[in-house]
């Protein structure tokens, strides 16, 4: 049970470090990442948030 708790805590810490999808930092990170390594969801999010960005 302790190992499961430790695993969940580690996952929470690691996922909290990723920038929010659509943020400037996320867009900059995606620009640096090779396009061949992008997932279909990442490509769609990049187009939506970084290329065709609409000001609200």
Z-matrix of the N, CA and C atoms (Angstrom, degrees):
N
C 1 1.443
C 2 1.533 1 110.86
N 3 1.328 2 116.37 1 -36.36
C 4 1.462 3 119.80 2 178.75
C 5 1.520 4 111.16 3 -64.31
N 6 1.334 5 116.57 4 -37.26
C 7 1.463 6 120.04 5 179.95
C 8 1.520 7 111.02 6 -65.38
N 9 1.330 8 116.70 7 -38.74
C 10 1.460 9 120.56 8 178.74
C 11 1.524 10 110.51 9 -64.08
N 12 1.320 11 116.93 10 -42.80
C 13 1.463 12 121.03 11 178.13
C 14 1.514 13 111.90 12 -62.99
N 15 1.316 14 116.12 13 -41.29
C 16 1.462 15 121.08 14 178.53
C 17 1.531 16 110.56 15 -65.26
N 18 1.311 17 116.39 16 -41.64
C 19 1.461 18 120.98 17 178.64
C 20 1.525 19 110.99 18 -62.51
N 21 1.323 20 117.50 19 -44.92
C 22 1.469 21 121.32 20 178.59
C 23 1.524 22 111.41 21 -63.91
N 24 1.312 23 117.50 22 -39.44
C 25 1.460 24 121.27 23 178.59
C 26 1.526 25 110.53 24 -64.67
N 27 1.328 26 116.78 25 -42.47
C 28 1.472 27 120.34 26 178.61
C 29 1.524 28 111.18 27 -63.52
N 30 1.315 29 117.00 28 -41.97
C 31 1.472 30 120.81 29 178.76
C 32 1.524 31 110.82 30 -62.90
N 33 1.310 32 116.96 31 -41.20
C 34 1.462 33 120.80 32 179.78
C 35 1.521 34 111.09 33 -63.32
N 36 1.314 35 116.47 34 -41.42
C 37 1.468 36 120.52 35 179.84
C 38 1.524 37 110.50 36 -66.60
N 39 1.311 38 117.49 37 -43.00
C 40 1.466 39 120.81 38 -177.51
C 41 1.521 40 112.36 39 -68.55
N 42 1.300 41 118.39 40 -38.54
C 43 1.459 42 120.30 41 -178.91
C 44 1.516 43 111.49 42 -75.42
N 45 1.300 44 118.14 43 -24.93
C 46 1.459 45 120.99 44 179.51
C 47 1.525 46 111.66 45 -71.20
N 48 1.320 47 118.01 46 -18.22
C 49 1.460 48 121.71 47 -177.44
C 50 1.527 49 113.26 48 -82.71
N 51 1.301 50 117.84 49 -16.48
C 52 1.463 51 120.98 50 -177.42
C 53 1.529 52 109.53 51 -75.42
N 54 1.338 53 117.17 52 135.87
C 55 1.461 54 118.82 53 178.59
C 56 1.525 55 110.82 54 -67.99
N 57 1.312 56 115.97 55 153.41
C 58 1.456 57 121.70 56 -179.06
C 59 1.528 58 110.12 57 -66.59
N 60 1.325 59 115.64 58 137.25
C 61 1.466 60 120.93 59 179.50
C 62 1.523 61 108.37 60 -59.33
N 63 1.322 62 115.74 61 129.52
C 64 1.454 63 121.46 62 179.21
C 65 1.518 64 113.84 63 96.85
N 66 1.330 65 117.43 64 -12.82
C 67 1.466 66 119.71 65 179.24
C 68 1.532 67 109.14 66 -73.37
N 69 1.324 68 116.07 67 162.25
C 70 1.464 69 120.42 68 179.69
C 71 1.527 70 110.51 69 -58.93
N 72 1.329 71 117.26 70 -41.63
C 73 1.470 72 120.76 71 179.99
C 74 1.526 73 110.28 72 -63.71
N 75 1.325 74 117.42 73 -41.32
C 76 1.464 75 120.50 74 179.02
C 77 1.530 76 109.83 75 -63.68
N 78 1.327 77 117.73 76 -44.74
C 79 1.468 78 121.32 77 178.52
C 80 1.531 79 110.58 78 -60.37
N 81 1.329 80 116.79 79 -43.29
C 82 1.466 81 120.47 80 179.11
C 83 1.530 82 111.04 81 -63.17
N 84 1.341 83 116.40 82 -41.51
C 85 1.470 84 120.19 83 178.38
C 86 1.525 85 110.63 84 -63.35
N 87 1.312 86 117.32 85 -40.21
C 88 1.470 87 120.94 86 -179.37
C 89 1.530 88 110.65 87 -67.56
N 90 1.327 89 117.26 88 -35.35
C 91 1.466 90 120.45 89 178.58
C 92 1.528 91 110.74 90 -64.00
N 93 1.333 92 116.91 91 -31.78
C 94 1.463 93 121.56 92 -179.70
C 95 1.531 94 112.25 93 -82.38
N 96 1.315 95 117.03 94 -24.47
C 97 1.473 96 121.66 95 -177.75
C 98 1.531 97 109.19 96 -76.19
N 99 1.329 98 118.87 97 134.65
C 100 1.468 99 120.54 98 178.52
C 101 1.534 100 110.81 99 -57.89
N 102 1.316 101 116.19 100 132.74
C 103 1.461 102 120.76 101 -175.67
C 104 1.524 103 112.73 102 -61.93
N 105 1.316 104 117.79 103 -24.70
C 106 1.451 105 121.18 104 176.57
C 107 1.518 106 113.02 105 -69.31
N 108 1.334 107 116.66 106 -17.16
C 109 1.464 108 121.37 107 179.92
C 110 1.526 109 112.68 108 -95.44
N 111 1.328 110 118.03 109 -3.30
C 112 1.451 111 121.58 110 -179.80
C 113 1.520 112 109.96 111 -73.42
N 114 1.334 113 116.04 112 144.41
C 115 1.457 114 120.09 113 171.32
C 116 1.525 115 107.84 114 -85.44
N 117 1.320 116 116.27 115 167.68
C 118 1.469 117 119.98 116 177.90
C 119 1.530 118 110.36 117 -61.62
N 120 1.325 119 117.15 118 -38.72
C 121 1.466 120 120.42 119 179.03
C 122 1.522 121 111.55 120 -66.13
N 123 1.332 122 116.43 121 -40.75
C 124 1.469 123 119.63 122 178.11
C 125 1.519 124 110.94 123 -63.30
N 126 1.317 125 117.56 124 -41.62
C 127 1.463 126 121.01 125 179.35
C 128 1.527 127 110.94 126 -63.56
N 129 1.318 128 116.57 127 -42.68
C 130 1.466 129 120.30 128 178.77
C 131 1.527 130 110.80 129 -65.38
N 132 1.333 131 116.74 130 -43.41
C 133 1.465 132 120.40 131 178.41
C 134 1.523 133 111.54 132 -64.97
N 135 1.335 134 117.00 133 -38.81
C 136 1.465 135 120.75 134 178.27
C 137 1.524 136 110.09 135 -62.11
N 138 1.323 137 116.49 136 -46.33
C 139 1.461 138 120.18 137 179.44
C 140 1.530 139 110.68 138 -62.17
N 141 1.309 140 116.37 139 -43.56
C 142 1.466 141 121.09 140 -177.27
C 143 1.522 142 112.20 141 -67.84
N 144 1.333 143 117.91 142 -45.10
C 145 1.458 144 121.79 143 -171.23
C 146 1.523 145 115.14 144 -97.11
N 147 1.331 146 117.27 145 -24.69
C 148 1.459 147 119.50 146 -173.49
C 149 1.532 148 112.71 147 -111.41
N 150 1.321 149 117.67 148 -33.62
C 151 1.465 150 120.67 149 -177.85
C 152 1.533 151 110.61 150 -93.34
N 153 1.318 152 116.54 151 -54.54
C 154 1.462 153 121.88 152 -177.57
C 155 1.520 154 110.34 153 -100.91
N 156 1.300 155 114.80 154 45.10
C 157 1.465 156 121.88 155 -175.81
C 158 1.538 157 109.58 156 -65.71
N 159 1.321 158 115.43 157 127.33
C 160 1.454 159 120.29 158 176.67
C 161 1.524 160 108.66 159 -108.64
N 162 1.285 161 116.26 160 135.87
C 163 1.457 162 120.98 161 178.77
C 164 1.511 163 108.59 162 -83.03
N 165 1.317 164 116.03 163 129.96
C 166 1.463 165 120.56 164 -179.46
C 167 1.502 166 110.21 165 -103.99
